[in-house]
Amino acid sequence: MMLSRLKQFALVALLAFAAGLFGGVAPALAGTGAISVLADGHALVTDAPPLVENGRVLVPVRPLAESLGARVSWDEKARSVLIEAEGKAVKLFIGSSSVLC
């Protein structure tokens, strides 16, 4: 059974915050150290480059979520990101492995 895009993203986000790696997105490490990220087979364009930290690839969440058709909003006071798609929402907190669905 296929998961909805938001459920797929929630799973990816949970893995990202728990493991520091965006599963469901294909990071490719070139021999030069450059990282390219593909989402749905297309290159993901980001304002901040993906980076490797402690052996994990970190990717900015906004361009990833938006490339999957989600709306993204930032709450500065709560230091959280709200990702909405298909009538559902996922909330991620900076510095936390918790995800609210």
Buried (B, 14 or more C-beta within 10 A) or exposed (E): EEEEBBBBBBBBBBBBBEEBBBBBBBBEEEEEEEBEBEBEEEEBEBEEEBEBEEEEBBBBBBBBBBBBEBEBEEEEEEEBBBBBBEEBBBBBBEEEEEBEE
